[in-house]
Amino acid sequence: MTEQNFEQMRRSMVASQLRTTGVSDARVVAAMGEVPRERFVPVARQALAYADALTDLGGGRQLNTPMALGRLLSESAPRPADRALVIGAATGYAAAVLDQLVPSVVAVEEDPALASFASKALAGTNVKLIEGPLSAGHKKGAPYDIILIDGAVETIPQAIIDQLADGGRIAVAMLEDGVARLSIGRKGGEGFGLTAYSDAAAAILPGFEKARAFSF
């Protein structure tokens, strides 16, 4: 594959996967049309970097589809002065896209192999990569205007909600009965509300399972 091939695939992704699926924020579309997604995919899978499908990263982890990321970012409505946190950085792609949209991005990844990959892939960006448990977020850098949980989860820990600024947004795919629903959460004072707006395939993140009721 050549750089020209990847550029053509990136343009096709924008036209067929973003503009036709409700990714309405022009800045998000432009950023995803700029960031070379192939840099954030293992070499053996680069030919599928722009496919409308989850990308296997090994170790049970996957890279979200372009459409899912585009919808999550559009609904979170990044503003030029926002501070952002990405939970589940994986190879760093979502953080690199957000880096085009806001001045401050912290990205958390707990898998050592993925964190190492992301560290190299994010070279030259302003993203601050933190290796640590996803479910803890990164309290030291809080509060954040946007928290992107880049994957599907069953629950959002209160520790992460507490890291959101007043008026801040959490973009996430919530798992309900095995279905991932893209959702936006908003914080106002002590209140936090979550609204689902679309079903979509989304990579499942570890460490965000609901407590199971004990049964005999």
N, C-alpha and C positions, 0 to 999 in steps of 0.2 A: 504494500500500500504506500502511496506517495502522499506528500502534504496536500497536493491538489485534490487527490481522491477524498481525503478527510474533509477538506474545505467544502467539497461538493456535498458530501454526506451531511455536514453540519447545516448547510443551507436547506437541504431537504428535510432535516429534522425540524427546523424552524417552521418551514412551510406546512408540513404534513402532520406534525405531532404537537406543535405549540399553538399556532394561529387558529387551528381548526377545533381546538379542545377547550377553549375558554381561558387560555393564558393571555389575559387582556392587558397586562401592564407592559407598555412599550419598553420600559427600561429593563425589565426582566427578559423580554424577548431579545433585546440587543445584547445583553450580557451573555445569555446562553448561545447566541450566535457568534460571540467573540471567544469564549473560553474553549480551548481545544480539549474536548472530552476524552479523546484518545490518549492523552497524557495521563489520565487518571484510571486507566483500565490496564490490567495485566497484558503484556505483549501478546500472549497467545490468544487473547480475545479482542484485540484492537479492531479487527475487521467488523466486529459487532458493536463497536463503541456507541453508535448512534441508532441502534435498533430499538424498536418500541417494545422492549422487554427488560426484565430484571437481568442484571449482569452478575454472574457468579464470580465472587472474589476469593472463594475458598474459606475453609473453617466455618462453614454455615452462614457466612455473610454474603450479602448481595448489594449491588449498587442500584438505587432507585431508578425508575424509568424517567426519561426526560419530561414526559407529560406530568407525572406526579410531582416532581420537583418544581416545574414551572407553575403548576396550579398552587402549590403550597406557598411559593414566593409571591405570586400575584396577590393572593388573599392576605398575606401579611403586610403588603403595601410598604416596602422599604422606603424610608425617607433619608435625605442626604446627611442628616446629622445622627442617625440611629446607631446604637451599639448593638451588635448581634452576637448570639451564641449558637453554635451548631453542635448538637449532641448526636453522636454517631457519625463522626467525620469520615469514617471508612478511608477511602483513598484521597479524600480532600476535594472532590469535585464541587459539591454544594457550597463549601466554604469559599472556593475560588470564584464561583459565580457571585456569591454575596459580597465578596471583596470588590467586585465591580460596582456595587450598589450602595455600600455604606462605608464609612471611614474606619470602623473598628469591628473586627471579627475574631472571636475566640472559638476554636474548634476542639472538641473533646473526643478522644478515641481510646478505648481500653485494650484493644487487641494489639499486641506489640508489633506483629508483622504489618498490619494495616497502618499503624502509626508511623512505622519506618518508611513505608511506601509514600504515605501522605507528606511526610517531611521533605522528601525529595521532590515530589510532584508540585508542592506548594512553594518551592524555591522561587524567589523573585516577587512573591506576593506580600501583602501586609498581614496575612493571617497568622495569629498566634496559636500554635498547636500545643495542646495539653494532653499528656497521656495519663488517663485515670478512669475510674468507673463512670460509665455513662449515666447511671441513675443518680449520681451526685451532682451532675452539672459542673459548674466552676464558680463557687461562691465568691472567691476572691475578686473576680472581675465584675460582679453584680453591682447595680441592677442593669438589666439589658432591656432594650426596647423591643427586640425581636429574639425569640428563642425558636430555632428550627430544630425539631426532633426529626432527623432525616430517616424515617422508617416507621413501621407500624408497631404500636404498643397497646397493651391492654389497659394501662393506667399511667397517669402522670404523677410522680411523687410530689408531695407538698414541698419538699426541699427545692425542687425545680421551679414550681410556681412562685415560691418566695423570692427567687432570683429575678423575677420579672418586675420591671418598673411600672409605676402607676400609669395606666393607659397603654401598657405594652401588650404584645401579641405573641401567642404560641401557635406555631404552625406544625401540624402533626397528622399522621394517619392513625385513627383509633380502630383497634380490632374489636369487632362485635360479632359473636357467633361465627368466627372465621372469616368475616368480611372486613376489608380495610376501607374505612371511610375517611377521606380527607376532611380535616376539621380545622377551625380557627378558634383559639381561645383568647379572651380579652380580660384584662385585669382592671378593675376600677375600685380604688380604695382597698377595702378588705375582701371585696367580692371577686370571683372569677367564674366566667361562664364559657362553655365550649359549644360550638355549633358545627354540625356536619353539613357539608355541601355537595359532596360527590363521592361515589365509590371508585376505587382504583386499585390496581395491583400495587403493592408496596412491600419493600423488604422488611422482614420482621427483625426488630432489635432485641437482643437479650437483656434481661435484667428488669423488664417492665411488666412482669406477669402479675395478675391479680392473685391475692392470697386465696387459696382453695379452702372451701369449707371442709372440716373434718367429718368423715362418715365411717361408720362401722362396716 
